Amino acid sequence: MSTEIKVPALGESISEATLGQWLKQPGEAVAADEPIASLETDKVAIEVTAPVAGVMGPHVVNEGDTVNVGAVIGSIGEGSGAPAASKPAITASAPAAAAAAPAGDTPGDLTLSPAVRRLVLELGIDPSKIRGTGKDGRLTKEDVLEAAKQDSTAPAAAVEAPIAVASAPSGRGEERVRMTRLRQTVARRLKEAQNTAAILTTFNDVDMTEVMAARAKYKDLFEKKHGVRLGFMGFFTKAVCMALKDVPAVNATIEGDEIVYRNYADISVAVSAPNGLVVPVLRDAQAKSVAEIERGIGDFGKRAKEGTLTVEDMAGGTFTISNGGVFGSLLSTPIINPPQSAILGMHTIKERAVVEDGQIVAAPMMFHAPRVDGVHEQNAGCARVKLGKVFFHKFVHHRRANVTFHAMLACGED
């Protein structure tokens, strides 16, 4: 008697997914709750686990097929089956998968978890040449990162050879890689935002002197007390929550013919992941301490790299913060994340000459760019300017304005 494998619930408003990869092949032994396939939704990759232990039956759908919630994608029969780590079993099933996979995929990919598979593709490493240290010899993220580190120490001559070949006509080539559902969704939503939103932008030049001084003064004590590093995102998120309280229009959304104003701030944080941009949500940020904010954002970054963020992690959100400074960006105009009405772009900190009390001094400065959808505010220009001014003064305009942050950190509230 066999047990059907069905597509699990994928989260609110998500009814279908793409079968990205089979992790188990027909005839292989399967343990209960062991990952057997990965699904790609518009937001995240989800692993399908075995409902029972037994032997993997035939695949009902192929990699790349679209499946609906509740659909049967395979079955598990009774018995012990072949060992999962058996090389012949993997090799025998490889051609079909390799034909549909982009260049660089190898038979070893068939035993990779979605997170490890994405890391392998991102780093361009051949997984068949890496010795796995995980259960049943499976590769782990640490195995891949260690292999990448060893590759980076290869002789310079080995790197120069491909360059010479690439300059010759015979070295020209192209590679076509199917876009994941996540990348397709991100591209579609951002383009829709540009086409439908009346986006207005305010650029402010922010003096980061006092924030950097506060961070330098309290970072060791902060980390010792809370077990998390004190970064800049805690400051920015706190300042955003203050600004949203003063300018509620940019924390609102339009639903039908009504504007929905919220008395809470669910802050979406843009995070770069191996499979594309993801925007997990820090819920009730207005009620969180700086330590809780830093801990939450750090966890988002870690899970984004591992590919373990869930649909629920990215649902909702009332305002987005995008930090282009991590890439060295000096200035940008981030795209609003629908149905939200505003976004804040942060950038890199550069020491520049500024005039203060009639004197030219060097100060660490940052451009930040609040962007507002004019459709959400009858007087969009005023909303944009007011948001910029509120954020500017709440945060770091004058050095006297940072007393609040100093007090919070010194008193141990955060």
Buried (B, 14 or more C-beta within 10 A) or exposed (E): EBBEBBBBEBBEEBEBBBBBBBBBBBBBBBBEEBBBBBBBBBBBBBBBBBBBBBBBBEBBBEBEEEBEBEBEBBBBBEEEBBEBBBEEBBEBBBEBBBEEBEEBBBBBBBBBBBBBBBBBBBBEBBBBEBEBEBEEEBBBBEBBEBBBEEBEEEEEEEEEEEEEEEEEEEEEEEEEEEEBBBBBBBEEEBEEBEEEBEBBBBBBEBBBBBBBBBBEBBBEEBBEEBEBBBBBBBBBBBBBBBBBBBBEBBBBBEEEEEBEEEEEBBBBBBBEBBBBBBBBBBBEBBEBBBBBBBBBBBBBBEBBBBBBBBBEBBBEBBBBBBBBBEEEBEEBEBBBBBBBBBBBBBBBBBEEEBEEEEEEEEBBBBBBBBBBBBEBBEEBEEBBBBBBBBBBBBBBBEBEBBEEBBEBBEEEEB
